[in-house]
């Protein structure tokens, strides 16, 4: 019988974590990627340059409308891509195309002790003027693989921008 509710009640405590995805948004017209400067009030990497993204939430799993019923399992295809489209719109006001490309993955433990699984995908910019989510970001910029080197970024961002630019050449 398929799940009727979302719950962690029966989950093993040592199997739980945040799932986070970030997008390296590439603008084809000038070969640059979008970076957002995190607010100084953020718990993780305050004041550093980052890419848009966010955590998977229970609302991402509509029990009444899964993509398919796979036996008794509710499947949600392309949920990571949908998460990135939603978060990029919320955080930066820009729309993404559907040409997602895998960049890398990382696991880490936040300063508050919460373990995180992070994946990063490159995707091309579709439309929209950047409008930052209030209280979360202080600035934005579009950079190429050389320009990103001058910014105080979260570790790995410089390499990810370079890889994204290379993927879309």
Secondary structure, 3 states (H helix, E strand, C coil): CCCCCCCCCCCCHHHCCEEEEEEEEEECCCCEEEEEEECCCCCCCCCCEECEEEECCHHHCCCCCCCEEECCEEECCCHHHHHHHHHHHHHHCCEECCCCEEEEEEEEECCCCCEEEEEEEEEEEEECCCCCCCCCEEEEEEECCCHHHHCCECCCHHHHHHHHHHHHC
